[in-house]
Amino acid sequence: MAAVAVTAEIAKRAANLDWNDLPEDLVERTKQCLLDWFAVTIPGAQEELTDILVREALEDGAKGPATLVGRSETVLPSAAALLNGSPAHALDTHDVTFSLGGPPSVPGARAL
Protein backbone atom coordinates (compact mmCIF):
# COMPACT_ATOMS: atom_id res chain seq x y z
CA MET A 1 0.00 0.00 0.00
CA ALA A 2 1.37 3.39 -0.97
CA ALA A 3 2.28 5.83 1.78
CA VAL A 4 -0.42 8.26 0.62
CA ALA A 5 -3.08 5.54 0.88
CA VAL A 6 -1.93 4.63 4.39
CA THR A 7 -1.97 8.28 5.47
CA ALA A 8 -5.42 8.77 3.94
CA GLU A 9 -6.74 5.70 5.79
CA ILE A 10 -5.32 6.93 9.11
CA ALA A 11 -6.86 10.37 8.52
CA LYS A 12 -10.22 8.82 7.64
CA ARG A 13 -10.24 6.70 10.79
CA ALA A 14 -9.24 9.67 12.94
CA ALA A 15 -11.97 11.83 11.41
CA ASN A 16 -14.60 9.18 12.13
CA LEU A 17 -13.40 8.48 15.67
CA ASP A 18 -16.08 8.73 18.34
CA TRP A 19 -14.64 9.12 21.82
CA ASN A 20 -17.76 7.47 23.24
CA ASP A 21 -16.78 4.21 21.53
CA LEU A 22 -13.37 4.06 23.22
CA PRO A 23 -12.66 2.40 26.57
CA GLU A 24 -12.68 4.89 29.44
CA ASP A 25 -9.15 3.96 30.55
CA LEU A 26 -7.84 4.63 27.03
CA VAL A 27 -9.48 8.06 26.94
CA GLU A 28 -8.06 8.89 30.38
CA ARG A 29 -4.55 7.75 29.39
CA THR A 30 -4.75 9.77 26.17
CA LYS A 31 -5.71 12.88 28.14
CA GLN A 32 -2.75 12.33 30.47
CA CYS A 33 -0.40 11.90 27.53
CA LEU A 34 -1.61 15.06 25.82
CA LEU A 35 -1.33 17.02 29.05
CA ASP A 36 2.23 15.74 29.45
CA TRP A 37 3.08 16.76 25.88
CA PHE A 38 1.68 20.28 26.31
CA ALA A 39 3.42 20.62 29.68
CA VAL A 40 6.86 20.11 28.10
CA THR A 41 6.14 21.68 24.70
CA ILE A 42 4.80 25.06 25.80
CA PRO A 43 7.88 26.01 27.85
CA GLY A 44 10.14 24.37 25.26
CA ALA A 45 8.64 26.63 22.60
CA GLN A 46 10.45 29.58 24.23
CA GLU A 47 13.87 27.92 24.27
CA GLU A 48 16.82 28.92 22.09
CA LEU A 49 16.66 25.61 20.19
CA THR A 50 13.13 26.40 19.05
CA ASP A 51 14.04 30.00 18.21
CA ILE A 52 16.81 28.74 15.93
CA LEU A 53 14.63 26.14 14.23
CA VAL A 54 11.77 28.58 13.62
CA ARG A 55 14.13 31.27 12.31
CA GLU A 56 15.81 28.80 9.93
CA ALA A 57 12.46 27.47 8.69
CA LEU A 58 11.17 30.97 7.99
CA GLU A 59 14.40 31.96 6.25
CA ASP A 60 14.01 28.86 4.05
CA GLY A 61 10.55 29.99 2.95
CA ALA A 62 8.37 27.94 5.29
CA LYS A 63 5.93 30.78 6.08
CA GLY A 64 2.42 29.36 5.91
CA PRO A 65 -0.93 28.83 7.65
CA ALA A 66 -0.06 26.22 10.30
CA THR A 67 0.20 27.34 13.92
CA LEU A 68 3.03 26.57 16.31
CA VAL A 69 2.33 25.63 19.91
CA GLY A 70 3.37 28.44 22.24
CA ARG A 71 4.49 30.77 19.46
CA SER A 72 3.05 33.51 17.25
CA GLU A 73 4.70 32.51 13.97
CA THR A 74 2.87 30.42 11.37
CA VAL A 75 4.54 28.02 8.94
CA LEU A 76 3.82 25.45 6.27
CA PRO A 77 2.20 22.26 7.64
CA SER A 78 5.30 20.23 6.77
CA ALA A 79 7.46 22.59 8.84
CA ALA A 80 4.92 22.66 11.68
CA ALA A 81 5.32 18.90 12.12
CA LEU A 82 8.99 19.38 13.01
CA LEU A 83 8.60 22.69 14.79
CA ASN A 84 5.78 21.46 17.05
CA GLY A 85 7.70 18.31 17.93
CA SER A 86 11.10 19.80 18.70
CA PRO A 87 10.06 21.99 21.66
CA ALA A 88 8.94 18.86 23.52
CA HIS A 89 12.62 17.85 23.63
CA ALA A 90 14.13 21.30 24.17
CA LEU A 91 14.19 21.07 27.97
CA ASP A 92 15.22 17.39 27.93
CA THR A 93 12.34 16.31 30.16
CA HIS A 94 12.26 12.72 28.96
CA ASP A 95 10.22 11.14 31.68
CA VAL A 96 9.30 7.48 31.45
CA THR A 97 6.32 5.45 32.51
CA PHE A 98 6.73 1.73 33.06
CA SER A 99 3.37 0.87 31.53
CA LEU A 100 4.47 2.33 28.17
CA GLY A 101 8.19 1.66 28.34
CA GLY A 102 8.92 5.27 27.38
CA PRO A 103 7.66 8.83 27.55
CA PRO A 104 3.89 9.00 28.05
CA SER A 105 3.52 11.84 25.54
CA VAL A 106 4.46 9.69 22.54
CA PRO A 107 1.21 7.72 22.11
CA GLY A 108 -0.90 10.80 22.72
CA ALA A 109 1.00 12.87 20.20
CA ARG A 110 0.67 10.10 17.64
CA ALA A 111 -3.04 9.90 18.35
CA LEU A 112 -3.38 13.48 17.10
N, C-alpha and C positions, 0 to 999 in steps of 0.2 A: 504494500500500500504506500502510495506516495506521501511525502511529508505533509503536503497541503491537505490531502484527504484526511490524514490523521488529525491535524490541527482543526480542520472543519468539524470533524466528528466530536472532538473534545469540546469545542465551542458550542456545538448544538446541544450536547448533553448538559453543559453548564447552564445554558440559557433555559433549558427545560427543567432544571432542578427545582424541586419543591422541598423546602426545609422541613415541612411537616411529614415528609416521607422518610426522613433520616432518623436513625436512632438518637435518642436524647443525649447519650454519652458522647457520640460523635459530634453533635452540634456543640456541646459544651467544650470539648477538646479543641474544636476548630476556633471557637471564640477565644480560648486561652492562647492558642498559637498566634492568632491575629493580634491580640493585645500585646503579646511578647514582641512580635515583629514591629509594631508601631512604637513600642517603648524603646527599642534600640535604634530604629530608623529615624525618628523625628530628631533626637539630639545629634545623631550621626550626620544628618543633613546639613548641619552647621559646621562640620569639621573641615579642615584644610583639604583633606583628600577629596571630599565632595566638591569643594570650591574648584579645585584643579580639574576634576573630571567634567564638571558642568562648563567651565570656561573653555576647555579644549573642544567639547562637543559643539558648543555654539560657534567657536572659531572655525570649525570644520563644516559649518552649514546645517547644523541639526535643529535650528529653530523650527518649531512646529506647534501643534495644538495640544499635545499631551502634557498633563501636569506632573510635577515632581513633588513628592511628599516632603513637606516642611520647607518648601522653597517657592519663590515667586516666578522663576523662569518657566517657560514652556518649551518643549522640544518635540522632535519627531517621535512617534510611538516606538520605533526601533531603538532610539537612544534612551527613551524613558525606561525601557526594560533594564538596561544596565544602570542607569542613573538612579533608579528607585531601589535597586538591589544593593549597590555599593555602600550606601550609608549604613545599612544594617551591620556591616563589618567594620566600619570606620573606628568605632570605639573598642573593638576586639572583645565584645561581650558574648563570647561563644559559650553560653551555658548549655548544659546537657541534661536530658531527662532519661532515666533508665528505661522507661516504657517505650521510648522511640529510638534509643540508641544514638541520639544526636540532639541538635538544637530543636526545641519545640516549634520554632517559627517556620521551619522548612515545609512541613506538610500543609500548614495553613496558607503560606504564600503560594504554594503550588495549587492550592484549591481555588485561588483567585483566578 
